[in-house]
Structures are given as structure tokens and as C-alpha cells.
Amino acid sequence: MQGAAVGHVCYMNKVPFAIVRSISDDFKFNKAENYEEFKELAADRTVKALKKFIQMD
């Protein structure tokens, strides 16, 4: 929902934008104790994807 709010404001002000979201928990088991492990994995994968996206210019 936060992404939609950012998108709406950017659209209304004619500002280009992109929203990237990461999932930081284990969707298969959804255990709270896995949060620490998966937040690192989600952050690493997000950075990797953003680097590839930026290089596409």
C-alpha cells in the first residue's frame, strides 16, 4: 500500500518512479525465527537486482 501512495504522488507530479519490494520471510514455513536469516537474503537479492537494473541504461 505504501508503494501505491508513492506511485500516486509521483504520477500526479509527473515524476518517474519504480517500486521494489522484497519478502523477508520464508513463505514455505513462515516461521518468525527465520526473519534474521531471510532479511539478509532479501536485502542481498534486492541489491543484486537493482545493480542489474541500473546497468541496463
C-alpha distance matrix in Angstrom:
0.0 3.8 5.3 5.1 6.5 8.8 9.8 10.7 12.7 14.3 15.2 16.7 18.7 19.7 18.6 18.0 15.1 13.9 11.0 12.5 11.2 13.9 14.6 16.9 18.5 21.1 19.8 23.4 24.4 21.2 23.5 22.4 25.5 24.3 21.4 23.8 25.1 21.9 20.1 23.0 23.0 19.3 19.9 23.2 21.8 19.1 21.8 24.1 21.7 21.0 24.8 25.5 23.1 24.6 28.1 27.5 28.2
3.8 0.0 3.8 5.4 5.1 6.3 8.6 9.9 10.9 12.4 14.2 15.6 16.8 18.1 16.5 16.2 13.2 12.3 9.6 11.3 10.5 13.4 14.8 16.7 18.9 21.9 21.2 24.9 25.8 22.5 24.4 22.8 25.6 24.4 21.1 23.0 24.5 21.5 19.1 21.8 22.1 18.5 18.4 21.7 20.9 17.7 20.0 22.6 20.6 19.3 22.9 24.2 21.7 22.7 26.4 26.2 26.5
5.3 3.8 0.0 3.8 5.4 5.1 6.0 8.5 10.0 10.5 12.0 14.2 15.3 15.9 14.1 13.2 10.0 8.8 6.2 8.6 8.7 12.2 14.2 16.7 19.2 21.9 21.0 24.7 26.1 23.1 25.3 24.1 26.7 25.0 22.0 23.7 24.6 21.4 19.2 21.5 21.4 17.6 17.5 20.4 19.1 15.8 18.1 20.4 17.9 16.6 20.3 21.2 18.5 19.7 23.2 22.8 23.1
5.1 5.4 3.8 0.0 3.8 5.5 4.9 6.0 8.6 9.8 10.2 12.1 14.1 14.8 13.9 13.4 11.0 10.5 8.8 11.6 11.9 15.4 17.1 19.8 21.9 24.3 23.0 26.6 28.1 25.2 27.6 26.6 29.5 27.9 25.0 27.0 27.9 24.6 22.6 25.0 24.8 20.9 21.2 24.0 22.4 19.2 21.5 23.6 20.8 19.6 23.3 23.8 20.8 22.1 25.6 24.7 24.8
6.5 5.1 5.4 3.8 0.0 3.8 5.4 5.1 6.3 8.6 9.8 10.7 12.4 14.0 13.2 13.7 11.6 12.1 10.7 13.7 14.1 17.5 19.3 21.5 23.7 26.6 25.6 29.3 30.4 27.2 29.3 27.9 30.7 29.4 26.2 28.0 29.3 26.3 23.9 26.3 26.5 22.7 22.5 25.5 24.4 21.0 22.9 25.4 23.0 21.2 24.8 25.7 22.7 23.5 27.1 26.5 26.2
8.8 6.3 5.1 5.5 3.8 0.0 3.8 5.5 5.3 6.1 8.5 10.0 10.7 11.9 10.3 10.6 8.3 9.2 8.4 11.7 12.9 16.5 18.9 21.0 23.8 26.7 26.0 29.8 31.0 28.0 29.9 28.4 30.9 29.3 26.0 27.4 28.6 25.6 22.9 24.9 25.1 21.4 20.7 23.5 22.5 18.9 20.3 22.9 20.5 18.4 21.7 22.9 19.8 20.2 23.9 23.4 22.9
9.8 8.6 6.0 4.9 5.4 3.8 0.0 3.8 5.5 5.1 6.0 8.5 9.9 10.1 9.0 8.7 6.8 7.8 8.0 11.7 13.4 17.1 19.6 22.3 24.9 27.4 26.3 30.0 31.7 28.9 31.2 30.1 32.6 30.8 27.7 29.3 30.0 26.8 24.5 26.3 26.1 22.3 21.9 24.3 22.8 19.3 20.9 23.0 20.1 18.2 21.5 22.1 18.7 19.4 23.0 21.9 21.5
10.7 9.9 8.5 6.0 5.1 5.5 3.8 0.0 3.8 5.4 5.0 6.1 8.5 9.7 9.9 10.8 9.9 11.5 11.7 15.3 16.7 20.4 22.6 25.2 27.6 30.1 28.9 32.5 34.1 31.2 33.5 32.4 35.1 33.5 30.4 32.1 33.1 29.9 27.6 29.7 29.5 25.7 25.4 28.0 26.5 23.0 24.7 26.7 23.9 22.0 25.3 25.8 22.4 23.0 26.4 25.3 24.5
12.7 10.9 10.0 8.6 6.3 5.3 5.5 3.8 0.0 3.8 5.4 5.2 6.2 8.5 8.3 10.3 9.9 12.2 12.8 16.4 18.0 21.6 24.1 26.3 29.0 31.8 31.0 34.7 36.1 33.0 35.0 33.5 36.1 34.6 31.3 32.6 33.8 30.8 28.2 30.0 30.3 26.6 25.7 28.3 27.3 23.6 24.8 27.2 24.7 22.3 25.3 26.3 22.9 22.9 26.5 25.7 24.5
14.3 12.4 10.5 9.8 8.6 6.1 5.1 5.4 3.8 0.0 3.8 5.5 5.1 5.8 4.7 6.5 6.7 9.7 11.2 14.9 17.2 20.9 23.8 26.2 29.1 31.8 31.0 34.7 36.3 33.5 35.6 34.2 36.5 34.7 31.5 32.6 33.5 30.4 27.8 29.3 29.3 25.7 24.6 26.9 25.6 22.0 22.8 25.0 22.4 19.8 22.6 23.4 19.9 19.7 23.2 22.2 20.9
15.2 14.2 12.0 10.2 9.8 8.5 6.0 5.0 5.4 3.8 0.0 3.8 5.4 4.9 6.1 7.4 8.3 11.1 12.8 16.6 18.9 22.7 25.3 28.1 30.7 33.1 32.0 35.6 37.4 34.7 37.1 36.1 38.6 36.7 33.6 35.0 35.7 32.5 30.1 31.7 31.4 27.7 27.0 29.1 27.5 24.0 25.1 26.9 23.9 21.6 24.5 24.8 21.1 21.3 24.5 23.0 21.7
16.7 15.6 14.2 12.1 10.7 10.0 8.5 6.1 5.2 5.5 3.8 0.0 3.8 5.6 7.8 10.3 11.6 14.5 16.0 19.8 21.8 25.6 28.1 30.7 33.3 35.9 34.7 38.4 40.0 37.1 39.4 38.2 40.7 39.1 35.9 37.3 38.3 35.2 32.7 34.4 34.3 30.6 29.8 32.1 30.7 27.1 28.2 30.2 27.4 25.0 27.8 28.3 24.6 24.5 27.8 26.5 24.9
18.7 16.8 15.3 14.1 12.4 10.7 9.9 8.5 6.2 5.1 5.4 3.8 0.0 3.8 5.5 9.0 10.8 14.3 16.2 19.9 22.3 26.0 28.9 31.2 34.1 36.8 36.1 39.7 41.3 38.4 40.5 39.1 41.4 39.7 36.4 37.4 38.4 35.4 32.7 34.1 34.2 30.7 29.4 31.6 30.5 26.7 27.3 29.4 26.8 24.0 26.5 27.3 23.7 23.0 26.3 25.2 23.3
19.7 18.1 15.9 14.8 14.0 11.9 10.1 9.7 8.5 5.8 4.9 5.6 3.8 0.0 3.8 6.5 9.3 12.9 15.5 19.1 21.9 25.6 28.7 31.2 34.2 36.6 35.8 39.3 41.2 38.6 40.9 39.7 41.9 39.9 36.8 37.7 38.4 35.3 32.8 33.9 33.7 30.2 29.0 30.8 29.4 25.8 26.3 28.0 25.2 22.5 24.8 25.2 21.4 20.9 23.9 22.4 20.4
18.6 16.5 14.1 13.9 13.2 10.3 9.0 9.9 8.3 4.7 6.1 7.8 5.5 3.8 0.0 3.8 6.4 10.1 12.9 16.3 19.3 22.9 26.1 28.5 31.6 34.2 33.6 37.2 39.0 36.4 38.5 37.2 39.2 37.1 34.0 34.7 35.3 32.3 29.7 30.6 30.5 27.1 25.7 27.4 26.2 22.6 22.8 24.6 22.1 19.1 21.4 22.1 18.5 17.6 20.8 19.8 17.8
18.0 16.2 13.2 13.4 13.7 10.6 8.7 10.8 10.3 6.5 7.4 10.3 9.0 6.5 3.8 0.0 3.8 7.2 10.5 13.7 17.0 20.5 23.9 26.4 29.5 31.8 31.2 34.7 36.7 34.4 36.6 35.6 37.5 35.1 32.2 32.9 33.2 30.1 27.7 28.4 28.0 24.6 23.4 24.8 23.3 19.8 20.1 21.5 18.8 16.0 18.3 18.6 14.9 14.5 17.6 16.3 14.6
15.1 13.2 10.0 11.0 11.6 8.3 6.8 9.9 9.9 6.7 8.3 11.6 10.8 9.3 6.4 3.8 0.0 3.8 6.8 10.1 13.3 16.8 20.1 22.6 25.8 28.2 27.6 31.2 33.1 30.7 32.8 31.8 33.7 31.4 28.4 29.2 29.5 26.4 24.0 24.9 24.5 21.0 19.9 21.5 20.0 16.5 17.1 18.8 16.1 13.5 16.2 16.8 13.2 13.2 16.7 15.8 14.9
13.9 12.3 8.8 10.5 12.1 9.2 7.8 11.5 12.2 9.7 11.1 14.5 14.3 12.9 10.1 7.2 3.8 0.0 3.8 6.6 10.0 13.4 16.8 19.4 22.5 24.7 24.2 27.6 29.7 27.4 29.7 28.9 30.7 28.2 25.4 26.3 26.3 23.1 21.0 21.9 21.2 17.7 16.9 18.5 16.7 13.2 14.3 15.8 12.9 10.7 14.0 14.3 10.9 11.8 15.3 14.4 14.4
11.0 9.6 6.2 8.8 10.7 8.4 8.0 11.7 12.8 11.2 12.8 16.0 16.2 15.5 12.9 10.5 6.8 3.8 0.0 3.8 6.5 10.2 13.4 16.0 19.0 21.4 20.9 24.4 26.3 23.9 26.1 25.2 27.2 24.8 22.0 23.1 23.3 20.0 17.9 19.2 18.6 14.9 14.5 16.6 14.9 11.4 13.3 15.1 12.4 10.8 14.5 15.1 12.3 13.6 17.1 16.7 17.3
12.5 11.3 8.6 11.6 13.7 11.7 11.7 15.3 16.4 14.9 16.6 19.8 19.9 19.1 16.3 13.7 10.1 6.6 3.8 0.0 3.8 6.8 10.3 12.9 16.0 18.2 18.1 21.5 23.4 21.2 23.3 22.6 24.3 21.6 19.0 20.0 19.8 16.5 14.6 15.8 14.9 11.3 11.0 13.0 11.1 7.8 10.2 12.0 9.4 8.5 12.4 13.1 11.0 12.8 16.1 16.0 17.4
11.2 10.5 8.7 11.9 14.1 12.9 13.4 16.7 18.0 17.2 18.9 21.8 22.3 21.9 19.3 17.0 13.3 10.0 6.5 3.8 0.0 3.8 6.8 9.6 12.5 14.9 14.7 18.3 19.9 17.5 19.7 19.0 20.9 18.3 15.7 17.2 17.2 13.7 12.0 13.9 13.0 9.2 9.9 12.5 10.7 8.0 11.2 13.1 11.0 11.1 14.7 15.5 14.1 16.1 19.1 19.3 20.9
13.9 13.4 12.2 15.4 17.5 16.5 17.1 20.4 21.6 20.9 22.7 25.6 26.0 25.6 22.9 20.5 16.8 13.4 10.2 6.8 3.8 0.0 3.8 6.2 9.3 11.6 12.0 15.5 16.9 14.7 16.7 16.2 17.7 14.9 12.5 13.9 13.6 10.0 8.7 10.6 9.5 5.7 7.3 9.9 8.3 6.7 10.2 11.9 10.7 11.6 14.8 15.7 15.2 17.4 20.0 20.5 22.6
14.6 14.8 14.2 17.1 19.3 18.9 19.6 22.6 24.1 23.8 25.3 28.1 28.9 28.7 26.1 23.9 20.1 16.8 13.4 10.3 6.8 3.8 0.0 3.8 5.8 8.1 8.4 12.0 13.3 11.0 13.1 12.9 14.7 12.0 10.0 12.2 11.8 8.1 7.8 10.5 9.3 6.2 9.0 11.5 10.1 9.7 13.2 14.5 13.6 15.1 18.1 18.8 18.6 20.9 23.3 23.8 26.1
16.9 16.7 16.7 19.8 21.5 21.0 22.3 25.2 26.3 26.2 28.1 30.7 31.2 31.2 28.5 26.4 22.6 19.4 16.0 12.9 9.6 6.2 3.8 0.0 3.8 7.0 8.9 12.1 12.4 9.9 11.0 10.2 11.5 8.8 6.4 8.4 8.4 5.0 4.5 7.8 7.5 5.5 8.1 10.8 10.6 10.7 13.6 15.2 15.2 16.6 19.2 20.4 20.6 22.6 24.9 25.9 28.1
18.5 18.9 19.2 21.9 23.7 23.8 24.9 27.6 29.0 29.1 30.7 33.3 34.1 34.2 31.6 29.5 25.8 22.5 19.0 16.0 12.5 9.3 5.8 3.8 0.0 3.8 6.1 8.9 8.7 6.2 7.4 7.6 9.2 6.5 5.4 8.6 8.3 5.4 7.0 10.1 9.4 8.4 11.5 13.7 13.2 14.0 17.0 18.2 18.1 19.9 22.5 23.3 23.7 25.9 28.1 28.9 31.3
21.1 21.9 21.9 24.3 26.6 26.7 27.4 30.1 31.8 31.8 33.1 35.9 36.8 36.6 34.2 31.8 28.2 24.7 21.4 18.2 14.9 11.6 8.1 7.0 3.8 0.0 3.8 5.5 5.7 4.9 6.8 8.7 9.8 6.8 7.7 10.6 9.2 6.8 9.7 12.0 10.4 10.2 13.7 15.1 14.2 15.7 18.8 19.3 19.2 21.5 23.9 24.3 24.9 27.5 29.2 29.9 32.6
19.8 21.2 21.0 23.0 25.6 26.0 26.3 28.9 31.0 31.0 32.0 34.7 36.1 35.8 33.6 31.2 27.6 24.2 20.9 18.1 14.7 12.0 8.4 8.9 6.1 3.8 0.0 3.8 5.7 5.1 8.6 10.8 12.8 10.3 10.9 14.1 12.9 10.2 12.5 15.1 13.2 12.2 15.9 17.3 15.8 16.8 20.3 20.6 19.9 22.3 24.9 24.9 25.1 28.0 29.8 30.0 32.8
23.4 24.9 24.7 26.6 29.3 29.8 30.0 32.5 34.7 34.7 35.6 38.4 39.7 39.3 37.2 34.7 31.2 27.6 24.4 21.5 18.3 15.5 12.0 12.1 8.9 5.5 3.8 0.0 3.8 5.9 8.8 12.0 13.3 11.1 12.8 15.8 14.1 12.1 15.1 17.2 15.1 14.9 18.7 19.6 18.1 19.7 23.0 22.9 22.4 25.1 27.5 27.2 27.8 30.8 32.3 32.4 35.4
24.4 25.8 26.1 28.1 30.4 31.0 31.7 34.1 36.1 36.3 37.4 40.0 41.3 41.2 39.0 36.7 33.1 29.7 26.3 23.4 19.9 16.9 13.3 12.4 8.7 5.7 5.7 3.8 0.0 3.8 5.6 9.2 10.4 8.9 11.2 14.3 13.1 11.8 14.8 17.1 15.7 15.9 19.4 20.6 19.7 21.3 24.4 24.7 24.6 27.1 29.4 29.6 30.2 33.0 34.6 35.0 37.9
21.2 22.5 23.1 25.2 27.2 28.0 28.9 31.2 33.0 33.5 34.7 37.1 38.4 38.6 36.4 34.4 30.7 27.4 23.9 21.2 17.5 14.7 11.0 9.9 6.2 4.9 5.1 5.9 3.8 0.0 3.8 6.5 8.8 7.7 8.8 12.4 12.1 10.5 12.7 15.7 14.8 14.4 17.6 19.5 18.8 19.8 22.9 23.8 23.5 25.6 28.2 28.7 29.0 31.6 33.6 34.1 36.7
23.5 24.4 25.3 27.6 29.3 29.9 31.2 33.5 35.0 35.6 37.1 39.4 40.5 40.9 38.5 36.6 32.8 29.7 26.1 23.3 19.7 16.7 13.1 11.0 7.4 6.8 8.6 8.8 5.6 3.8 0.0 3.8 5.4 5.6 7.5 10.7 10.9 10.4 12.6 15.3 15.2 15.4 18.2 20.0 20.1 21.2 24.0 25.1 25.3 27.2 29.6 30.5 31.0 33.3 35.3 36.1 38.7
22.4 22.8 24.1 26.6 27.9 28.4 30.1 32.4 33.5 34.2 36.1 38.2 39.1 39.7 37.2 35.6 31.8 28.9 25.2 22.6 19.0 16.2 12.9 10.2 7.6 8.7 10.8 12.0 9.2 6.5 3.8 0.0 3.8 5.4 5.6 8.7 10.2 10.1 11.2 14.2 15.0 14.9 17.1 19.4 20.0 20.7 23.2 24.8 25.3 26.7 29.1 30.4 30.8 32.7 35.0 36.1 38.4
25.5 25.6 26.7 29.5 30.7 30.9 32.6 35.1 36.1 36.5 38.6 40.7 41.4 41.9 39.2 37.5 33.7 30.7 27.2 24.3 20.9 17.7 14.7 11.5 9.2 9.8 12.8 13.3 10.4 8.8 5.4 3.8 0.0 3.8 5.5 7.1 8.3 9.6 11.1 13.3 14.3 15.2 17.1 18.9 20.0 21.2 23.3 24.7 25.7 27.3 29.2 30.7 31.5 33.3 35.3 36.7 39.1
24.3 24.4 25.0 27.9 29.4 29.3 30.8 33.5 34.6 34.7 36.7 39.1 39.7 39.9 37.1 35.1 31.4 28.2 24.8 21.6 18.3 14.9 12.0 8.8 6.5 6.8 10.3 11.1 8.9 7.7 5.6 5.4 3.8 0.0 3.8 5.6 5.4 6.1 8.5 10.4 10.8 11.9 14.2 15.7 16.5 18.0 20.2 21.3 22.3 24.1 26.0 27.2 28.2 30.1 32.0 33.3 35.8
21.4 21.1 22.0 25.0 26.2 26.0 27.7 30.4 31.3 31.5 33.6 35.9 36.4 36.8 34.0 32.2 28.4 25.4 22.0 19.0 15.7 12.5 10.0 6.4 5.4 7.7 10.9 12.8 11.2 8.8 7.5 5.6 5.5 3.8 0.0 3.8 5.5 5.2 5.8 8.6 9.8 10.1 11.9 14.1 15.1 15.9 18.0 19.7 20.6 21.9 24.0 25.6 26.2 27.9 30.1 31.5 33.7
23.8 23.0 23.7 27.0 28.0 27.4 29.3 32.1 32.6 32.6 35.0 37.3 37.4 37.7 34.7 32.9 29.2 26.3 23.1 20.0 17.2 13.9 12.2 8.4 8.6 10.6 14.1 15.8 14.3 12.4 10.7 8.7 7.1 5.6 3.8 0.0 3.8 5.7 5.5 6.8 9.0 10.2 11.1 12.8 14.7 15.8 17.2 18.9 20.5 21.6 23.2 25.1 26.2 27.5 29.4 31.3 33.5
25.1 24.5 24.6 27.9 29.3 28.6 30.0 33.1 33.8 33.5 35.7 38.3 38.4 38.4 35.3 33.2 29.5 26.3 23.3 19.8 17.2 13.6 11.8 8.4 8.3 9.2 12.9 14.1 13.1 12.1 10.9 10.2 8.3 5.4 5.5 3.8 0.0 3.8 5.7 5.8 6.7 9.0 10.5 11.2 12.8 14.7 16.2 17.2 18.9 20.6 21.9 23.5 24.9 26.5 28.0 29.8 32.3
21.9 21.5 21.4 24.6 26.3 25.6 26.8 29.9 30.8 30.4 32.5 35.2 35.4 35.3 32.3 30.1 26.4 23.1 20.0 16.5 13.7 10.0 8.1 5.0 5.4 6.8 10.2 12.1 11.8 10.5 10.4 10.1 9.6 6.1 5.2 5.7 3.8 0.0 3.8 5.3 4.9 5.9 8.4 9.7 10.4 12.0 14.1 15.2 16.2 18.0 19.9 21.1 22.2 24.1 25.8 27.2 29.8
20.1 19.1 19.2 22.6 23.9 22.9 24.5 27.6 28.2 27.8 30.1 32.7 32.7 32.8 29.7 27.7 24.0 21.0 17.9 14.6 12.0 8.7 7.8 4.5 7.0 9.7 12.5 15.1 14.8 12.7 12.6 11.2 11.1 8.5 5.8 5.5 5.7 3.8 0.0 3.8 5.5 5.1 6.1 8.6 9.9 10.5 12.3 14.2 15.3 16.4 18.3 20.1 20.9 22.3 24.5 26.1 28.2
23.0 21.8 21.5 25.0 26.3 24.9 26.3 29.7 30.0 29.3 31.7 34.4 34.1 33.9 30.6 28.4 24.9 21.9 19.2 15.8 13.9 10.6 10.5 7.8 10.1 12.0 15.1 17.2 17.1 15.7 15.3 14.2 13.3 10.4 8.6 6.8 5.8 5.3 3.8 0.0 3.8 5.5 5.2 6.1 8.6 9.9 10.7 12.3 14.3 15.4 16.6 18.6 20.0 21.2 22.9 24.9 27.2
23.0 22.1 21.4 24.8 26.5 25.1 26.1 29.5 30.3 29.3 31.4 34.3 34.2 33.7 30.5 28.0 24.5 21.2 18.6 14.9 13.0 9.5 9.3 7.5 9.4 10.4 13.2 15.1 15.7 14.8 15.2 15.0 14.3 10.8 9.8 9.0 6.7 4.9 5.5 3.8 0.0 3.8 5.5 5.2 6.1 8.5 10.0 10.6 12.3 14.2 15.5 16.8 18.3 20.1 21.5 23.2 25.8
19.3 18.5 17.6 20.9 22.7 21.4 22.3 25.7 26.6 25.7 27.7 30.6 30.7 30.2 27.1 24.6 21.0 17.7 14.9 11.3 9.2 5.7 6.2 5.5 8.4 10.2 12.2 14.9 15.9 14.4 15.4 14.9 15.2 11.9 10.1 10.2 9.0 5.9 5.1 5.5 3.8 0.0 3.8 5.5 5.2 6.1 8.7 9.9 10.5 12.2 14.3 15.5 16.3 18.2 20.1 21.5 23.9
19.9 18.4 17.5 21.2 22.5 20.7 21.9 25.4 25.7 24.6 27.0 29.8 29.4 29.0 25.7 23.4 19.9 16.9 14.5 11.0 9.9 7.3 9.0 8.1 11.5 13.7 15.9 18.7 19.4 17.6 18.2 17.1 17.1 14.2 11.9 11.1 10.5 8.4 6.1 5.2 5.5 3.8 0.0 3.8 5.5 5.1 6.2 8.6 10.0 10.6 12.3 14.4 15.3 16.4 18.5 20.3 22.4
23.2 21.7 20.4 24.0 25.5 23.5 24.3 28.0 28.3 26.9 29.1 32.1 31.6 30.8 27.4 24.8 21.5 18.5 16.6 13.0 12.5 9.9 11.5 10.8 13.7 15.1 17.3 19.6 20.6 19.5 20.0 19.4 18.9 15.7 14.1 12.8 11.2 9.7 8.6 6.1 5.2 5.5 3.8 0.0 3.8 5.5 5.3 6.3 8.7 10.0 10.8 12.6 14.4 15.5 16.9 19.0 21.4
21.8 20.9 19.1 22.4 24.4 22.5 22.8 26.5 27.3 25.6 27.5 30.7 30.5 29.4 26.2 23.3 20.0 16.7 14.9 11.1 10.7 8.3 10.1 10.6 13.2 14.2 15.8 18.1 19.7 18.8 20.1 20.0 20.0 16.5 15.1 14.7 12.8 10.4 9.9 8.6 6.1 5.2 5.5 3.8 0.0 3.8 5.5 5.0 6.1 8.6 9.9 10.8 12.3 14.3 15.6 17.0 19.8
19.1 17.7 15.8 19.2 21.0 18.9 19.3 23.0 23.6 22.0 24.0 27.1 26.7 25.8 22.6 19.8 16.5 13.2 11.4 7.8 8.0 6.7 9.7 10.7 14.0 15.7 16.8 19.7 21.3 19.8 21.2 20.7 21.2 18.0 15.9 15.8 14.7 12.0 10.5 9.9 8.5 6.1 5.1 5.5 3.8 0.0 3.8 5.4 5.1 6.1 8.6 10.0 10.4 12.2 14.3 15.6 17.9
21.8 20.0 18.1 21.5 22.9 20.3 20.9 24.7 24.8 22.8 25.1 28.2 27.3 26.3 22.8 20.1 17.1 14.3 13.3 10.2 11.2 10.2 13.2 13.6 17.0 18.8 20.3 23.0 24.4 22.9 24.0 23.2 23.3 20.2 18.0 17.2 16.2 14.1 12.3 10.7 10.0 8.7 6.2 5.3 5.5 3.8 0.0 3.8 5.5 5.1 6.1 8.7 9.8 10.5 12.3 14.5 16.5
24.1 22.6 20.4 23.6 25.4 22.9 23.0 26.7 27.2 25.0 26.9 30.2 29.4 28.0 24.6 21.5 18.8 15.8 15.1 12.0 13.1 11.9 14.5 15.2 18.2 19.3 20.6 22.9 24.7 23.8 25.1 24.8 24.7 21.3 19.7 18.9 17.2 15.2 14.2 12.3 10.6 9.9 8.6 6.3 5.0 5.4 3.8 0.0 3.8 5.5 5.2 6.4 8.7 10.1 10.9 12.9 15.6
21.7 20.6 17.9 20.8 23.0 20.5 20.1 23.9 24.7 22.4 23.9 27.4 26.8 25.2 22.1 18.8 16.1 12.9 12.4 9.4 11.0 10.7 13.6 15.2 18.1 19.2 19.9 22.4 24.6 23.5 25.3 25.3 25.7 22.3 20.6 20.5 18.9 16.2 15.3 14.3 12.3 10.5 10.0 8.7 6.1 5.1 5.5 3.8 0.0 3.8 5.5 5.2 6.2 8.7 10.0 11.0 13.8
21.0 19.3 16.6 19.6 21.2 18.4 18.2 22.0 22.3 19.8 21.6 25.0 24.0 22.5 19.1 16.0 13.5 10.7 10.8 8.5 11.1 11.6 15.1 16.6 19.9 21.5 22.3 25.1 27.1 25.6 27.2 26.7 27.3 24.1 21.9 21.6 20.6 18.0 16.4 15.4 14.2 12.2 10.6 10.0 8.6 6.1 5.1 5.5 3.8 0.0 3.8 5.4 4.9 6.1 8.6 10.0 11.9
24.8 22.9 20.3 23.3 24.8 21.7 21.5 25.3 25.3 22.6 24.5 27.8 26.5 24.8 21.4 18.3 16.2 14.0 14.5 12.4 14.7 14.8 18.1 19.2 22.5 23.9 24.9 27.5 29.4 28.2 29.6 29.1 29.2 26.0 24.0 23.2 21.9 19.9 18.3 16.6 15.5 14.3 12.3 10.8 9.9 8.6 6.1 5.2 5.5 3.8 0.0 3.8 5.4 5.2 6.3 8.9 10.9
25.5 24.2 21.2 23.8 25.7 22.9 22.1 25.8 26.3 23.4 24.8 28.3 27.3 25.2 22.1 18.6 16.8 14.3 15.1 13.1 15.5 15.7 18.8 20.4 23.3 24.3 24.9 27.2 29.6 28.7 30.5 30.4 30.7 27.2 25.6 25.1 23.5 21.1 20.1 18.6 16.8 15.5 14.4 12.6 10.8 10.0 8.7 6.4 5.2 5.4 3.8 0.0 3.8 5.5 5.2 6.6 9.6
23.1 21.7 18.5 20.8 22.7 19.8 18.7 22.4 22.9 19.9 21.1 24.6 23.7 21.4 18.5 14.9 13.2 10.9 12.3 11.0 14.1 15.2 18.6 20.6 23.7 24.9 25.1 27.8 30.2 29.0 31.0 30.8 31.5 28.2 26.2 26.2 24.9 22.2 20.9 20.0 18.3 16.3 15.3 14.4 12.3 10.4 9.8 8.7 6.2 4.9 5.4 3.8 0.0 3.8 5.5 5.4 7.8
24.6 22.7 19.7 22.1 23.5 20.2 19.4 23.0 22.9 19.7 21.3 24.5 23.0 20.9 17.6 14.5 13.2 11.8 13.6 12.8 16.1 17.4 20.9 22.6 25.9 27.5 28.0 30.8 33.0 31.6 33.3 32.7 33.3 30.1 27.9 27.5 26.5 24.1 22.3 21.2 20.1 18.2 16.4 15.5 14.3 12.2 10.5 10.1 8.7 6.1 5.2 5.5 3.8 0.0 3.8 5.4 6.1
28.1 26.4 23.2 25.6 27.1 23.9 23.0 26.4 26.5 23.2 24.5 27.8 26.3 23.9 20.8 17.6 16.7 15.3 17.1 16.1 19.1 20.0 23.3 24.9 28.1 29.2 29.8 32.3 34.6 33.6 35.3 35.0 35.3 32.0 30.1 29.4 28.0 25.8 24.5 22.9 21.5 20.1 18.5 16.9 15.6 14.3 12.3 10.9 10.0 8.6 6.3 5.2 5.5 3.8 0.0 3.8 5.5
27.5 26.2 22.8 24.7 26.5 23.4 21.9 25.3 25.7 22.2 23.0 26.5 25.2 22.4 19.8 16.3 15.8 14.4 16.7 16.0 19.3 20.5 23.8 25.9 28.9 29.9 30.0 32.4 35.0 34.1 36.1 36.1 36.7 33.3 31.5 31.3 29.8 27.2 26.1 24.9 23.2 21.5 20.3 19.0 17.0 15.6 14.5 12.9 11.0 10.0 8.9 6.6 5.4 5.4 3.8 0.0 3.8
28.2 26.5 23.1 24.8 26.2 22.9 21.5 24.5 24.5 20.9 21.7 24.9 23.3 20.4 17.8 14.6 14.9 14.4 17.3 17.4 20.9 22.6 26.1 28.1 31.3 32.6 32.8 35.4 37.9 36.7 38.7 38.4 39.1 35.8 33.7 33.5 32.3 29.8 28.2 27.2 25.8 23.9 22.4 21.4 19.8 17.9 16.5 15.6 13.8 11.9 10.9 9.6 7.8 6.1 5.5 3.8 0.0
